[in-house]
Amino acid sequence: MLGGCSVFPNISVEPLPTVKTSPRGVAVTAAQFDRILSEVVATLSAADEQRAENIAETRVDGAALRFRKAQYKVAAQNRKLGEPFVIPNGTVSLLLPQKTNSWPRSVLAVIDDTTNVTSPSVAIVMTQASPRENFKVNYSIALEPGAKIPSVPSPEAGAAVLYGETELLSVTPAEAVDHYGDLLINGKKSEFVGDFDGDSLQTQIGASSKSKRAKELGKTAKFSWKDSITEDLPLVFATAEAGALVAVTLQETETVKPVVAGAAITATGAVKILAGITSSMTGIEANYQYQLLLYIPALGSNEKIRLLGYSYALTSARKLR
């Protein structure tokens, strides 16, 4: 399975505080962001049509680039698979630039597709590494149904952004990913089940879904899963109440091994294409990655961590030795 995202309604956003300040000192102004977004959408449209990694990498990086590279490879052999994540050139319903006068500098935005009201709202995070480089999309994420973004600073004021880990939140970004991965694998048995609100990803690939998949193969194969944070640097945007919007990538490694002598595991779909095999008598490993947008409350808060949105793709697969 090579995933895109479900069809979600637009998000609801709490009223933003009105702050009249100079646009100087923020990563981008609203006008600059609109221009950058149009350029990104046009570039990715051309890249997707040609399945051209060299074009895509001028405007995407990190997890977003890995997703496209894998999807281009799959689509080259099966046009029905490997559909790239589309960023709409629509209405910007939330703009949260970093408050900074230096580089790297980042911006988080939520975009509504004005051509299709049933499409999900999309959150993107872009970073400019230096003054002479393009802003590149690090994360592109479909938001959850009814996702509620906490209050954030105005676009004119900008937000503090941390690159990597921080101990100013209820948990660090790495801990949040570790705990959420444990929840996806263990479900109600996870010691962290009470720390998170429910969400559609838990329903889609969580413990119950995994148990169902394992039962479908009966006694001929054995599944195992391992979740971990990737090498991508978490991007942490401070909210108005000392919490944070955190963009981060989770990897889930799924291993399937035969348990009956002489049995083989059959590879299908995108797994077959990326692994380059049709079956294996030793087993198959598939790596799925999930771009997550989490709301992590402030240190000392009683609020739960919320998954605001996600996108996912199979990024690699291989035959076990």
Beta strands, then each sheet from edge to edge (+ up, - down):
strand 1: 12-13
strand 2: 91-97
strand 3: 105-112
strand 4: 122-128
strand 5: 136-143
strand 6: 148-149
strand 7: 161-163
strand 8: 221-229
strand 9: 235-238
strand 10: 244-258
strand 11: 265-266
strand 12: 279-280
strand 13: 284-296
strand 14: 306-319
sheet 1: 1+ 6+
sheet 2: 2+ 3- 4+ 5- 14+ 13- 10+ 8-
sheet 3: 2+ 3- 4+ 5- 14+ 13- 10+ 9- 7+
sheet 4: 11+ 12-
end
